[in-house]
């Protein structure tokens, strides 16, 4: 079988479409394990993160299944073949890593501005969101609730409605199924502790009116999130571990 190299800047949809075509042509049989992501990344000439996004898209389509600690396999327990329509830009939103890259650009500057413009009341509202996160008995649940509110209130502290709208749009994209699957494959309790520590650092910089520090803390936080999603040992879809 031959893979076709694609340009690095192309979206994960291109890879998902190629792999889906090979599956439907029978080059990957039902129940067969797909090549490790490091091999796919080399064949396609892209990063492993892009391959991960493609595998999640295929998982959502029902063409492949993830087996914890074993890798990705062509779906074998379906009654009839799944018809896969080629993915287009409008079909699904941006990939998680593309989205996080955008957040680093936007939210870092938002934190920089908010450190200068936030009122005492706005800082109290941001602190409330952090406290709610700390008190929630189900860590993974709040990652899509008070986490979002925390970031939204920082944007609101810039007193710029356009920035608030941008952050809201990015967070809506983070609620899409692709990001949810990445979260499920991550070690959620560890992610929760990391998020709390990062949010405390961001709030401390805001309290001190340290614009540069707030930007740095936000950037560190989003790099940590990206790191969690990027680590093969923490993602079942990595596919680099031998089946148990």
Secondary structure as the mmCIF struct_conf table of DSSP 4:
data_model
#
loop_
_struct_conf.conf_type_id
_struct_conf.id
_struct_conf.beg_label_comp_id
_struct_conf.beg_label_asym_id
_struct_conf.beg_label_seq_id
_struct_conf.end_label_comp_id
_struct_conf.end_label_asym_id
_struct_conf.end_label_seq_id
HELX_LH_PP_P HELX_LH_PP_P1 UNK A 3 UNK A 5
TURN_TY1_P TURN_TY1_P1 UNK A 8 UNK A 9
BEND BEND1 UNK A 10 UNK A 10
HELX_RH_AL_P HELX_RH_AL_P1 UNK A 12 UNK A 24
TURN_TY1_P TURN_TY1_P2 UNK A 25 UNK A 26
BEND BEND2 UNK A 27 UNK A 28
TURN_TY1_P TURN_TY1_P3 UNK A 30 UNK A 31
HELX_LH_PP_P HELX_LH_PP_P2 UNK A 32 UNK A 32
STRN STRN1 UNK A 33 UNK A 33
HELX_LH_PP_P HELX_LH_PP_P3 UNK A 34 UNK A 36
HELX_RH_AL_P HELX_RH_AL_P2 UNK A 37 UNK A 44
TURN_TY1_P TURN_TY1_P4 UNK A 45 UNK A 45
BEND BEND3 UNK A 46 UNK A 46
HELX_RH_AL_P HELX_RH_AL_P3 UNK A 48 UNK A 61
TURN_TY1_P TURN_TY1_P5 UNK A 62 UNK A 62
BEND BEND4 UNK A 63 UNK A 63
STRN STRN2 UNK A 64 UNK A 67
TURN_TY1_P TURN_TY1_P6 UNK A 68 UNK A 70
STRN STRN3 UNK A 71 UNK A 74
BEND BEND5 UNK A 77 UNK A 77
BEND BEND6 UNK A 79 UNK A 80
HELX_LH_PP_P HELX_LH_PP_P4 UNK A 81 UNK A 83
HELX_LH_PP_P HELX_LH_PP_P5 UNK A 85 UNK A 87
TURN_TY1_P TURN_TY1_P7 UNK A 89 UNK A 91
BEND BEND7 UNK A 92 UNK A 92
HELX_RH_AL_P HELX_RH_AL_P4 UNK A 96 UNK A 117
HELX_RH_AL_P HELX_RH_AL_P5 UNK A 120 UNK A 135
BEND BEND8 UNK A 137 UNK A 137
HELX_RH_AL_P HELX_RH_AL_P6 UNK A 139 UNK A 142
TURN_TY1_P TURN_TY1_P8 UNK A 143 UNK A 145
HELX_RH_AL_P HELX_RH_AL_P7 UNK A 146 UNK A 156
TURN_TY1_P TURN_TY1_P9 UNK A 157 UNK A 159
HELX_RH_AL_P HELX_RH_AL_P8 UNK A 161 UNK A 174
TURN_TY1_P TURN_TY1_P10 UNK A 175 UNK A 175
BEND BEND9 UNK A 176 UNK A 176
HELX_RH_AL_P HELX_RH_AL_P9 UNK A 177 UNK A 184
TURN_TY1_P TURN_TY1_P11 UNK A 185 UNK A 185
BEND BEND10 UNK A 186 UNK A 186
HELX_RH_AL_P HELX_RH_AL_P10 UNK A 188 UNK A 207
TURN_TY1_P TURN_TY1_P12 UNK A 208 UNK A 209
HELX_RH_AL_P HELX_RH_AL_P11 UNK A 211 UNK A 230
HELX_RH_3T_P HELX_RH_3T_P1 UNK A 232 UNK A 234
HELX_RH_3T_P HELX_RH_3T_P2 UNK A 236 UNK A 238
BEND BEND11 UNK A 241 UNK A 241
HELX_LH_PP_P HELX_LH_PP_P6 UNK A 242 UNK A 243
#
